[in-house]
Amino acid sequence: MTPILELINIRVGYGQSVVLQDVSLNLREGEIVCLLGANGAGKTTTTRVVSGLLAPWAGEIRYAGENIATVPAHKRVELGICLSPEGRQVFPNFSVYENLLLGSFSKKARLRRTEMFDEVYGLFPRLAERRKQKAGLMSGGEQQMLAIGRALMGCPKLLMLDEPSLGLGPKIIIDVYEAVASIAKRGLSILFVEQNVQAALMIAHRGYVLANGHIAAEGTSAELRSSPLVQEAFLGKKPSRQDLSEVHRA
Amino acid sequence: MDLLPQVFSDALLLAGLYTLMAVGLSLGFGVLRIINFAQGEMIMLGAYGAFWGLTLLGVDPIISLPVLVVAGFALGWLIFRGFVAKVLDAPHINQILLTFGLALAIQHIAIILWSGNARSATTAYATESAFVGDVLVVYSRLIAFAIATIMVVALIAWLRWSETGRATRAVAENRAAAALMGIDVDRIYAMSFGVSCALSVATGVVVSFILTITPFMGFPMLIKSIAIVILGGLGSIAGTVIGAFVLAFSETFVSYYVPDGAGWAEGIAFLLIIGILILRPRGILGQTVET
């Protein structure tokens, strides 16, 4: 079966500086995949490339088998690629309701607006309670729910979430991840970026570790959890001498 | 006789006109973050369009208004695609020089085509007036106020409730996030520029039967528009309405109550620009913008 998303040898950066040297990854339909990595490893850049905010210098972005590297961002939304971006980027002077309306701007999503409103409000009852509130006046956690809800309003086939837990309290992180897990049950493919590795590996099927613009490791969540590289980099465990030599060989 | 009702009526009618005059500039800046110095020339073109429609074809400016507004939109769209789109990400000084250059070019084309002679569109209602109680109402001003109000209300309703209007506001707030909503940002830019030019053309049509028409009429109106927009806060439509009322009321009050006030009134716009830039640079309702 063709993967829903396939990045092939993507190379991209900003100005003179290269961020992604050579990144290839794929996502099958219905799969939840997380992108791990330290700050500046290129996780957000990857979501920007897939959403079309950033054009790759080289490489292919295949979506359902077609190369979409030159398709502009707004048309990718119509194709079913929706991103809840880094820093949430809700429209601060718009109400919650209006933010969600904007989420379903694309023609295809407009037809299913009522249905999607029910779904998003069902997933995040908090948003329904605060629908008339200006987005800029809400707490970080509520804004995060709004950003995810807004991306869902676009009826995505591929949903990307960039750091959905950033700046949230532990209780809200659980809420957000429960929501993500229940979204995934409907057969959506999800690619998400996360610093919180523990949480990420709990809900993801597979993961990729980005380091210095390369894929440094990949595998199922179980494999990654036990990988010395991941343990050292993210879980705060000191690697043993043997682990280190393995990393060096890798 | 008590002057105050007359002063209020004059100021109110002028405020409506000023709102229409400045709202195009405000919309253009709010969405594109570019001050279009050719906005005054759009007013001038609108006035000439109305004048020639009346003189050559015998069509009343009110009748030719819809056609001219559509033409203004098309012209704005073309100017955006041909010129402004090229400097969107350029430094502000490039953008200013470009639109300023366009203004000069349009002005001089007007001089070549129509000469520098002053003209006026003399409609049947241009000189009519009536007393309402003690207040003298000039029909042409009343008609101008009515048209301005209808257009500004329509603009606000469109921005507030239509699908495209909402998208336009979203682009003004955050263009990358807007693109992620599936909004074609380039199209919204071209359209906003077109709408903003169309509003200025409408202003020109409306003033054609109030003011003298010359190729140079646009510049003073641009300066006043800039004063209004800075006063209200760049990019805020509600602020623009407030700014227009402040300018109209202060000008009217000065011209009535200050000796030789009619001359002084024209300088108030400058005074307001200087005052607001010193006291509250972001304007009454404006938000700070990072550049």
Contacts between the chains, C-beta under 8 A, distances in Angstrom:
chain1	res1	chain2	res2	distance
A	51	B	180	6.2
A	52	B	179	7.4
A	53	B	176	5.8
A	53	B	179	6.6
A	53	B	180	7.3
A	72	B	179	7.8
A	72	B	184	7.5
A	73	B	179	4.2
A	73	B	180	6.6
A	74	B	179	5.4
A	74	B	181	7.9
A	74	B	182	4.9
A	74	B	183	5.7
A	74	B	184	4.8
A	74	B	185	7.2
A	75	B	182	7.9
A	77	B	180	6.8
A	77	B	181	6.7
A	77	B	182	3.3
A	78	B	182	5.8
A	82	B	180	7.3
A	83	B	180	5.4
A	85	B	176	7.5
A	85	B	177	6.7
A	85	B	180	6.2
A	89	B	174	6.0
A	89	B	176	7.1
A	89	B	177	4.1
A	89	B	180	7.5
A	90	B	177	7.7
A	91	B	169	7.9
A	91	B	170	5.7
A	91	B	173	4.9
A	91	B	174	6.3
A	91	B	177	6.7
A	92	B	173	7.1
A	93	B	169	7.9
A	93	B	173	6.3
A	94	B	169	7.4
A	94	B	170	7.3
A	94	B	173	7.4
A	98	B	166	6.6
A	101	B	166	6.6
A	102	B	166	6.4
A	102	B	167	7.1
A	102	B	170	5.3
A	102	B	178	7.7
A	102	B	181	4.7
A	102	B	183	7.7
A	103	B	181	6.0
A	105	B	163	7.0
A	105	B	166	8.0
A	105	B	167	6.1
A	105	B	181	4.7
A	105	B	182	4.9
A	105	B	183	5.7
A	106	B	181	7.7
A	106	B	182	3.6
A	109	B	182	7.3
A	110	B	163	7.6
A	150	B	181	7.6
A	151	B	180	7.8
A	154	B	181	7.2
A	154	B	182	6.3
